[in-house]
Amino acid sequence: MTETKQPIIQIRNVSKRFGKVTAVDNVSLDIRAGEFFVLLGPSGCGKTTLLRMIAGFELPTEGQILIDGQDMSLVPPNKRPVNMVFQSYAVFPHMNVTDNVGYGLRISGVPKNEIRDRVAEALELVKLGGFEDRMPDQMSGGQRQRVALARSLVMRPKVLLLDEPLSALDAKLRAQMQFELADLQDKVGITFVTVTHDQDEALSMASRVAVINKGEVAQLAPPSDLYEYPANRFVADFVGSVNIFEGTLTLDEPDKAAVDCPGLGKVYLNHGVTGPHGANVWIALRPEKIYLHVPGKGKAVRAAAQDAPDGHNLARGTIKGMSYLGDITLYEIQLEGGQIIRVSRPNLSRHDQEDFTWDDKVSMHWRADSPVVLLS
């Protein structure tokens, strides 16, 4: 739905330097009206600095930021059509929920009757109807976060900026709030721009994600594309769990390619990669895309490897580690060449699954559409 909409935020060749340190390096991207946009990256990569420049709390050293077509160079933070929810929520401890949410409207001179109606509407949106008289110290972390969201939404900004909005919550509540934030954004239709270092948050909430690395955009894509088709080794390694092996490109045609990877063996793909013959490349292979079984049970071998030539997409090794994680079991397997590869298997049933244990000799196979070739 958002692909046909015009950009609400345009970032043009923006850089930010603090002395000799470049926090943001020549970033250009568009954020569309009505989308849930996430800036994802490790600590210190520049994502929060970029968010603060959109808000107006930092000014670009170079470049231009436009919001709704207007250049923000000379527009102070309080005059921009954005509102920001901080990592600490920053609710006023001496005010009840109603006063916290209505604070911005009061200082803007909005009539009391309108304040009452807009506060009630905002509290219903964040599922806090009936909490009007509560004080912050009488509320959970998730409820205080909703107060901060309501206080921003009540101002009816064109863009809502959220800086690590879920980082202070426990794991279970964080997972719940990921769905609630996505649902809230869909209901209100406001553009959300969120900063996070948590890949699960980004993948579960965003319509598009910009992965930031050392102040630059490493890849900008929908969540599924980031995971299935990473543009480089950084994105592949940062987004999800992955096995990466270095190799040599030995075949590259429009409908097929092959890479020789020491330790992993011959890797066959059912599509071309547009790389020069003999190039040094990397293979990225997700743990859940690998079939694992005990040698001799041939049906699993043929089912997994039937779309690759003989001798390709096959490896053997020994189980050296096992982690039971509830929905999956993660195995660390030492290949015959000494490298470690991770394989995950879903725990679909309590029974009728092939059992594995430490030091088992196992075989691994994968489909020709599972690996991704990375040129950088």
N, C-alpha and C positions, 0 to 999 in steps of 0.2 A: 504494500500500500504506500509506503513512504518513498518508493523509487520515483514516482511521478511528481513528487512535491518539490517546490523550490527550496533552496537552502535558507534556513533561518540564521545560521552562523557561517560566515566565510572567513577562513584563516588563510592569509596570503603571505607566504615567505617570512613567517614570524620566527625571530630568534630572540633569546633572552640570555644575557650574560651577567654574571655577578663577579666583577673583577675579571680574573683570568679564566673563570669557570663558565663554560657554556652549558646552561641548563636545558635550553630548547634551541634546536639547530635547524633553521630554515624549514619550518613545518608549514605545509599547505594542505588544507582539507576543508570539505564542506560538511556541515551537519544539517540534515533536512528537517523541515518543519514536521513536528509530530512524531519523531522517532525517539527511541530509547538508545542513546549513543553512549558507549563506554570507552574510556581511556584506560587501557590495561598495560601494566608493566611493573617491573621490580622497583623496590625502594630506590629513590635517587635518580630515576630515569628521566624526570622532567614532566611527568603527567600532571602533578598538582600545580606546578608552576604554570603550565598551560591553562589549567582551569582557573587559576587566580588571575591570569591575564584576561580571560573572557569576562570574569566578574569585575575587573577593574582595580583589583588590589595590587597588581603588578602591571607595569607598562612595558610593552615590547621594546627591546633595544633596536630592533629592525622589524620591518613588516607592518602589516595592517590587519585589523580585526573589524569585520562588519557584522552587525546584528540587525536583522530585518532590513538590510540594505543600507544602514547608516554606519558611517565610519565612527568607531568608538574612541579614536585617538584623544579627543578633548572632552569626552563624556565621563564624569566621575561615577564611582560605583553606585551611589544612591539615585542616579538618574538613568541607569541602564535598565532595560526591560527584562532583567533577570533577578532571581533570588537564589540564595545559597544556603544549603543545609550543611553545617560543619560536622566534622568527625565527632566532636564532643557534644553535639546537639545544641549546647549553649542556651538551654531554657532558663528562664529567670527563677531562682529557687524561692523567692519571696512572693511569687504570683501564682494564683491557681491557673488551671488549664484555660479557662475563658479569657483571663487577662493576658496570659502568655500569647494565645493565638490572636487576640485582637490588638496587641500592642502596636503593630505597624499601622493598622488602620486608624488607631487613635491619634498617633503622632502625625498622620497625614490629614487629619481633620475630617474624616468620614463621619457622617451623622450617626448618632447612637443606634437608631433603629436599623440602619443598614449594617452597622457593625454586628449587631445581634444576629441578624439573618445570615450574614456571610460566615460568621464564626460557627453557627449551628450547621451550616452546609459543609464547611470544611471538616468539622468533627465527625460528621456522618461519613464523609468520604474515607477518613482514616480509621473508621470503626471505633470512635471514642465517644459516641453519643451516650450520655449519662455520666460522663467523667468531668463535667464542667467545673465542679467545685473542688476537685482533687488538687492537692499540692504535689509538686514534683517528687518530694521524698516519700510520697505514698504510692508511687508508681514504679513499675518494672522498667528495665532498660528499653525493652521494645515499646512500651507505652510512651516513654519520654521521647523516643525517636519519632513516634507518630505525632506527638505534640509539635516537635520541630518541623515536621513535614506540613502539618496543618497551618502553622504560622507562616510558612512560605507560600503555600497554595492559596491562602486567603487573600494574598496581595494580587492574585491573578497575573503572574508574570508570563511572558512569552516563553521563557526558558527557565527551567529549574536545574541548578547546579548542585551536585551532591558529592562531597569529599569523603570517601571511605565510609559511607553511611552505615554499614553493618559491622564494622570492625570491632565495636565494643560489645557485641552480642555473643552469647554462647552458640555453639555449633547448631543445635536444634532450632533455636529461635532465628538464627541467621538464615537457615534453609527455608524456614517459613516466610520470613520477611522478603526473601528473594521473589517468591511468587506474589506476595502482596504488593510489592513495589511495581512489578510488571503489570499487575492487574490495575493498580491505581493509575499508572501512566496511561494505560489503554482507556480508562474511564474519562480522565480529564482531558486527554488529547494534547497536553503540553509537552514540549520537547524536554526530555530529561538528558542531561549530560552528567555521567557518573565517573568518578575516578576510583579504581580499585587495583590491588595487586593480586586479588583472588580470582584465579581463572574460572572456578565454578560459578562465582557470581556473574562474571562477564558472560559466560556461555549461556547461563540460565535466563538472564534478564534482557540482554541487548538485542536490538535489531541489527546493529552493526558495531564492530569493535575496531578501534585503532590500537594496535600493539606498539608501545613506545619502547625504544632501546637507545640509551645514551643520547636522549634529546631528539631522536629522529623517529619517524613513523616506519617501523619495520614491515608492517602489513596492515591494510585497511580492508575489512571484508565482513560478511555475515559470520556468525559463530560457526556454522557447519563448515564453511569454506576454510576458516582458520584451522580447524581441527583436521579436516580431510585433505586439504591442499595447502599446507604451509609454504610460504614463499622462500624460506631460508632456514638454516639450522637453528637460529635463535628462536624463531616462532615455533618451529616443530618441538623444540626442547622445553619452551616455556609454557606452551598450551597443551596440557595433558601429559601423560606418560608416553615415552617413545623410545625405541631402540634406534640408534644411529650408527651406521657402519660406513667406513670409507671404502671407495672402490674405483674401478676404471670402467668407463663407458666403452663397451666393445661392439655394440649394435645400436643404431638409432635410425629407424624408418618411421614413416607416418603412423603405422598401426602397431608398432612393436619396438621394444628396446631391451637391451640386456646389459647388466653390470656385473663385473667380476669383483667380489668382495672377499678379501682374505679372511678366512675364519668362518664367514657365513656361507660362502660358496657362490654359485651362479644365480643371479636374481633376474627373473624375466618379468617384463611388464607388457601389457596389451595395448600400449599407446606409446607414441614417440615423445621425446623430451627436448628436442631441438638443441642438443649439445654436440660439440665436435667429437669425432671418433678419437678415442684414447684419452679423453678429458678425465681429470680427477674430479669425482663427484661423491655425493653421500647418499646413502639409502636410509630413508626413515620408515620404520615399520612399527605400527602400534601393537602393544601386547595382546589386545583382544582380537586381533586379526590373524593370530597364529594358531593353527590346529596342533594340539599336543596329544601324543598317544604312545603306547608301548610298541616297539617294533614287532612285526609279525601279524598285527591286526590290520590287514591290508585294505579293508574297505575305507577306513578313515584316510589312508594315504591317497588312494585314487580319488576320493571325493574332493579332497582339498587341492590336489595338484594336477587335475586333469586338464586345466587350461594353460599349462606350461609345458615346454618340451622336456623330454626325459633329462634328468640330472639337474634341473633347475628348481628353484624354490623349495629346496629340501635341505634339512640340516639335522645333525644328531648332537646329543650332549648328555650331561649328567645333572640331575637336580641337586643344587647346592643350597637352596633356600626356599622356604614356603611361608606365606603369610595368609592366614584365613581372615578375610575382611567382611564376612557376612554374606553379602550378595555375590562376591567373587573370591577366588583364591588366586593369589599372585605367586608365581614361581620364578626363581632365579636359576637359570640353567647355564652351566659352563659348557661352551661349545668345544669341539675337538681341538680347535686351535687355541683354546684358553680364554677367549672372550666370554663375557657374561651377556646373556640375552634374557629379557623379562617376558613372561607369557602369563596372561590372565585367563581364567576359565570361569564362566558363570556357575554359581551353585543353584541350578534350576530345580534340583530334586534332592531329597535326603537319601534316595536310593537309586540304583541302576546307573550310577556314574562310574566311569573308570577311575580307580583309585591310584594315586601317586604318592610316593614318599621320598624321603631323603636318599640320595645316591642311586635312585632309579636311572637306568639308561633309557632315554626317550628319543623319539623322533618328532620333528617339527616340519610343518608344511604351511604354505600360504598361497592364496589366490594371486593371479597375475594383476588384478586391479588393486591389491592391497598396498604394495610399496609405493613410496613417493621418492622421486629423484630430486635431490637438492643440488644446485650448481654453486651455492655460496653459503 
